[in-house]
Amino acid sequence: MSTFIGDSYDRTAGRYDDAARHNAQGGARLIGALPDLDVESLLDAGCGTGFASLCAIERFGARKVIGVDLSAEMVARFHQKLRQRGIESDLRVGDITRIDLPLEAVDLAICSMALHWIEDRAGAVAAMSGALRPGGYLALLAPGPEHDREYVDLISRLDPPIHPAIYEAFARAAIPIEEIEAYVEAAGLETVDVWTETRKRRVAAERYIARMTAVGSHVTAEVMSREDEEKTFAHIQQAVQAASGPRGFEYTFTKTFAVARKPGPAPVA
């Protein structure tokens, strides 16, 4: 799966920031929920183009970023943003659970809209915890229960039917509060806050499909050819268009947030 994820995000890196703008807004709310900290360095697991790290840099004045992502193109775009801001960076292409990270080296670890695609979620949280200094903070953002449920209901009933992997992926990706809290506590961290946000959104069908192809096309790439993938998403877009009202396609947007702390003296600003 990791190969498909990296390749798919390489293809969509150029339009990711626009297509996934609501993810960036969620990342900003996640960073805003943290207490005031003195963040000299931070780790961004599944960093993508770096929207959550950039929020942390703006708020805390972080001076160094360690970033890990499966997509070389996403990492390249993040590197360019950091270079423009004069931020020291150590960006790596790979799986957070298989990369050697410096122990107790960062004040803040972030994983924003990436944990759900990591095969070993508990291992990923443990790796982030190991990189945190005592008193450091972990901030997580992931899809919550019922995320995009209207879309899932729609595409699971299409005629002709589509490959079930496309809609079954949503249930696997959803991370409820109890699950994310279990990962945090198993990693030896103290839960500070954990919550879900549920919003109703309406968007034009073509923009909705643009988001789906930008953030989840690796699911289709794993089970079909590029040509069949394009046909499938054209079929889906027609259905989303038909199901749209005057204000666009209405769907549920649910996110799970978690803030945790590593025991020890806190790095307070």
Secondary structure, 3 states (H helix, E strand, C coil): CHHHHHHHHHHHHHHHHHHCHHHHHHHHHHHHCCCCCCCCEEEEECCCCCHHHHHHHHHHCCCEEEEEECCHHHHHHHHHHHHHHCCEEEEEECCCCCCCCCCCCEEEEEEECCHHHCCCHHHHHHHHHHHEEEEEEEEEEEECCCCCHHHHHHHCCCCCCCCCHHHHHHHHHCCCHHHHHHHHHHCCCEEEEEEEEEEEEEECHHHHHHHHHHHHHHHHHHHCCHHHHHHHHHHHHHHHHHHCECCEEEEEEEEEEEEEECCCCCCCC
